[in-house]
């Protein structure tokens, strides 16, 4: 497995439709394995193949709390129900988030990495991630779903530091594995430390171009100040910092 560079807006490959995978061979499996490695290194929940430069209908998902990632080949959304507004981010727009409309329930089917047929009816994060990543395969970006008059904001702008994070980020995640009825002193808390290395995932020139084009297109009000050379790291206990697809009940509206 290896980490691949993530393509960022306005890279034209993000607007291209991906081709159907005719056979799940070793090359497809290698692509999927690299995508999982890249997605996990970026702290993302989902990734589509064209985000790493491959025009194949392959997406990967890794939901918080799940030990293993999912590989979805030729995913199709068959039916949706309901509508909700949610703050969302994307690995092809590092450092930004925006309010979009997504479905409440999604029915989908796909092939796994062994070529087996899979199907699901789901909601919450899985549903949101499916819609987001299948959109990618069709050349649709989450900025296309921004609510009227909405602009992109710095990811995690509810924190004191409201600048987009373009530098390596140290993330501390607290996971509570204790029983719901347990006393506070009996809580089983696991602390996980990880570092999102932007230098391995993005080229500085592509991020600079993204920031310029987002401002020119009117998606952001002011040009963000580059923090690439002014900080070594930011310590945060926000597990959603610069993630791929964001879903959190505290962010729902």
Secondary structure as a PSIPRED ss2 file (coil, helix, strand):
# PSIPRED VFORMAT (PSIPRED V4.0)

   1 X C   1.000  0.000  0.000
   2 X C   1.000  0.000  0.000
   3 X C   1.000  0.000  0.000
   4 X C   1.000  0.000  0.000
   5 X C   1.000  0.000  0.000
   6 X C   1.000  0.000  0.000
   7 X C   1.000  0.000  0.000
   8 X C   1.000  0.000  0.000
   9 X C   1.000  0.000  0.000
  10 X C   1.000  0.000  0.000
  11 X C   1.000  0.000  0.000
  12 X H   0.000  1.000  0.000
  13 X H   0.000  1.000  0.000
  14 X H   0.000  1.000  0.000
  15 X H   0.000  1.000  0.000
  16 X C   1.000  0.000  0.000
  17 X C   1.000  0.000  0.000
  18 X C   1.000  0.000  0.000
  19 X E   0.000  0.000  1.000
  20 X C   1.000  0.000  0.000
  21 X C   1.000  0.000  0.000
  22 X C   1.000  0.000  0.000
  23 X C   1.000  0.000  0.000
  24 X C   1.000  0.000  0.000
  25 X C   1.000  0.000  0.000
  26 X H   0.000  1.000  0.000
  27 X H   0.000  1.000  0.000
  28 X H   0.000  1.000  0.000
  29 X H   0.000  1.000  0.000
  30 X H   0.000  1.000  0.000
  31 X H   0.000  1.000  0.000
  32 X H   0.000  1.000  0.000
  33 X H   0.000  1.000  0.000
  34 X H   0.000  1.000  0.000
  35 X H   0.000  1.000  0.000
  36 X H   0.000  1.000  0.000
  37 X H   0.000  1.000  0.000
  38 X H   0.000  1.000  0.000
  39 X H   0.000  1.000  0.000
  40 X H   0.000  1.000  0.000
  41 X H   0.000  1.000  0.000
  42 X C   1.000  0.000  0.000
  43 X C   1.000  0.000  0.000
  44 X C   1.000  0.000  0.000
  45 X C   1.000  0.000  0.000
  46 X E   0.000  0.000  1.000
  47 X E   0.000  0.000  1.000
  48 X E   0.000  0.000  1.000
  49 X H   0.000  1.000  0.000
  50 X H   0.000  1.000  0.000
  51 X H   0.000  1.000  0.000
  52 X H   0.000  1.000  0.000
  53 X C   1.000  0.000  0.000
  54 X C   1.000  0.000  0.000
  55 X C   1.000  0.000  0.000
  56 X E   0.000  0.000  1.000
  57 X C   1.000  0.000  0.000
  58 X E   0.000  0.000  1.000
  59 X E   0.000  0.000  1.000
  60 X E   0.000  0.000  1.000
  61 X E   0.000  0.000  1.000
  62 X C   1.000  0.000  0.000
  63 X C   1.000  0.000  0.000
  64 X C   1.000  0.000  0.000
  65 X C   1.000  0.000  0.000
  66 X C   1.000  0.000  0.000
  67 X C   1.000  0.000  0.000
  68 X C   1.000  0.000  0.000
  69 X C   1.000  0.000  0.000
  70 X E   0.000  0.000  1.000
  71 X E   0.000  0.000  1.000
  72 X E   0.000  0.000  1.000
  73 X E   0.000  0.000  1.000
  74 X E   0.000  0.000  1.000
  75 X E   0.000  0.000  1.000
  76 X E   0.000  0.000  1.000
  77 X E   0.000  0.000  1.000
  78 X E   0.000  0.000  1.000
  79 X E   0.000  0.000  1.000
  80 X E   0.000  0.000  1.000
  81 X E   0.000  0.000  1.000
  82 X C   1.000  0.000  0.000
  83 X C   1.000  0.000  0.000
  84 X E   0.000  0.000  1.000
  85 X E   0.000  0.000  1.000
  86 X E   0.000  0.000  1.000
  87 X E   0.000  0.000  1.000
  88 X E   0.000  0.000  1.000
  89 X E   0.000  0.000  1.000
  90 X C   1.000  0.000  0.000
  91 X C   1.000  0.000  0.000
  92 X C   1.000  0.000  0.000
  93 X C   1.000  0.000  0.000
  94 X C   1.000  0.000  0.000
  95 X C   1.000  0.000  0.000
  96 X E   0.000  0.000  1.000
  97 X E   0.000  0.000  1.000
  98 X E   0.000  0.000  1.000
  99 X E   0.000  0.000  1.000
 100 X E   0.000  0.000  1.000
 101 X E   0.000  0.000  1.000
 102 X E   0.000  0.000  1.000
 103 X C   1.000  0.000  0.000
 104 X C   1.000  0.000  0.000
 105 X E   0.000  0.000  1.000
 106 X E   0.000  0.000  1.000
 107 X E   0.000  0.000  1.000
 108 X E   0.000  0.000  1.000
 109 X E   0.000  0.000  1.000
 110 X E   0.000  0.000  1.000
 111 X E   0.000  0.000  1.000
 112 X C   1.000  0.000  0.000
 113 X C   1.000  0.000  0.000
 114 X C   1.000  0.000  0.000
 115 X C   1.000  0.000  0.000
 116 X C   1.000  0.000  0.000
 117 X E   0.000  0.000  1.000
 118 X E   0.000  0.000  1.000
 119 X E   0.000  0.000  1.000
 120 X E   0.000  0.000  1.000
 121 X E   0.000  0.000  1.000
 122 X E   0.000  0.000  1.000
 123 X E   0.000  0.000  1.000
 124 X H   0.000  1.000  0.000
 125 X H   0.000  1.000  0.000
 126 X H   0.000  1.000  0.000
 127 X H   0.000  1.000  0.000
 128 X H   0.000  1.000  0.000
 129 X H   0.000  1.000  0.000
 130 X H   0.000  1.000  0.000
 131 X H   0.000  1.000  0.000
 132 X H   0.000  1.000  0.000
 133 X H   0.000  1.000  0.000
 134 X H   0.000  1.000  0.000
 135 X H   0.000  1.000  0.000
 136 X H   0.000  1.000  0.000
 137 X H   0.000  1.000  0.000
 138 X C   1.000  0.000  0.000
 139 X C   1.000  0.000  0.000
 140 X C   1.000  0.000  0.000
 141 X C   1.000  0.000  0.000
 142 X H   0.000  1.000  0.000
 143 X H   0.000  1.000  0.000
 144 X H   0.000  1.000  0.000
 145 X H   0.000  1.000  0.000
 146 X E   0.000  0.000  1.000
 147 X C   1.000  0.000  0.000
 148 X C   1.000  0.000  0.000
 149 X C   1.000  0.000  0.000
 150 X C   1.000  0.000  0.000
 151 X C   1.000  0.000  0.000
 152 X C   1.000  0.000  0.000
 153 X E   0.000  0.000  1.000
 154 X E   0.000  0.000  1.000
 155 X C   1.000  0.000  0.000
 156 X C   1.000  0.000  0.000
 157 X C   1.000  0.000  0.000
 158 X C   1.000  0.000  0.000
 159 X C   1.000  0.000  0.000
 160 X C   1.000  0.000  0.000
 161 X C   1.000  0.000  0.000
 162 X C   1.000  0.000  0.000
 163 X C   1.000  0.000  0.000
 164 X C   1.000  0.000  0.000
 165 X C   1.000  0.000  0.000
 166 X C   1.000  0.000  0.000
 167 X C   1.000  0.000  0.000
 168 X C   1.000  0.000  0.000
 169 X E   0.000  0.000  1.000
 170 X E   0.000  0.000  1.000
 171 X E   0.000  0.000  1.000
 172 X E   0.000  0.000  1.000
 173 X E   0.000  0.000  1.000
 174 X E   0.000  0.000  1.000
 175 X E   0.000  0.000  1.000
 176 X E   0.000  0.000  1.000
 177 X C   1.000  0.000  0.000
 178 X C   1.000  0.000  0.000
 179 X C   1.000  0.000  0.000
 180 X C   1.000  0.000  0.000
 181 X C   1.000  0.000  0.000
 182 X C   1.000  0.000  0.000
 183 X C   1.000  0.000  0.000
 184 X H   0.000  1.000  0.000
 185 X H   0.000  1.000  0.000
 186 X H   0.000  1.000  0.000
 187 X C   1.000  0.000  0.000
 188 X C   1.000  0.000  0.000
 189 X E   0.000  0.000  1.000
 190 X E   0.000  0.000  1.000
 191 X E   0.000  0.000  1.000
 192 X E   0.000  0.000  1.000
 193 X E   0.000  0.000  1.000
 194 X E   0.000  0.000  1.000
 195 X E   0.000  0.000  1.000
 196 X E   0.000  0.000  1.000
 197 X C   1.000  0.000  0.000
 198 X H   0.000  1.000  0.000
 199 X H   0.000  1.000  0.000
 200 X H   0.000  1.000  0.000
 201 X H   0.000  1.000  0.000
 202 X C   1.000  0.000  0.000
 203 X C   1.000  0.000  0.000
 204 X H   0.000  1.000  0.000
 205 X H   0.000  1.000  0.000
 206 X H   0.000  1.000  0.000
 207 X H   0.000  1.000  0.000
 208 X H   0.000  1.000  0.000
 209 X H   0.000  1.000  0.000
 210 X H   0.000  1.000  0.000
 211 X H   0.000  1.000  0.000
 212 X H   0.000  1.000  0.000
 213 X H   0.000  1.000  0.000
 214 X H   0.000  1.000  0.000
 215 X H   0.000  1.000  0.000
 216 X H   0.000  1.000  0.000
 217 X C   1.000  0.000  0.000
 218 X C   1.000  0.000  0.000
 219 X C   1.000  0.000  0.000
 220 X C   1.000  0.000  0.000
 221 X C   1.000  0.000  0.000
 222 X C   1.000  0.000  0.000
 223 X C   1.000  0.000  0.000
 224 X C   1.000  0.000  0.000
 225 X C   1.000  0.000  0.000
 226 X C   1.000  0.000  0.000
 227 X C   1.000  0.000  0.000
 228 X C   1.000  0.000  0.000
 229 X C   1.000  0.000  0.000
 230 X C   1.000  0.000  0.000
 231 X C   1.000  0.000  0.000
 232 X C   1.000  0.000  0.000
 233 X C   1.000  0.000  0.000
 234 X C   1.000  0.000  0.000
 235 X E   0.000  0.000  1.000
 236 X E   0.000  0.000  1.000
 237 X C   1.000  0.000  0.000
 238 X C   1.000  0.000  0.000
 239 X C   1.000  0.000  0.000
 240 X C   1.000  0.000  0.000
 241 X C   1.000  0.000  0.000
 242 X C   1.000  0.000  0.000
 243 X C   1.000  0.000  0.000
 244 X C   1.000  0.000  0.000
 245 X C   1.000  0.000  0.000
 246 X C   1.000  0.000  0.000
 247 X C   1.000  0.000  0.000
 248 X C   1.000  0.000  0.000
 249 X H   0.000  1.000  0.000
 250 X H   0.000  1.000  0.000
 251 X H   0.000  1.000  0.000
 252 X C   1.000  0.000  0.000
 253 X C   1.000  0.000  0.000
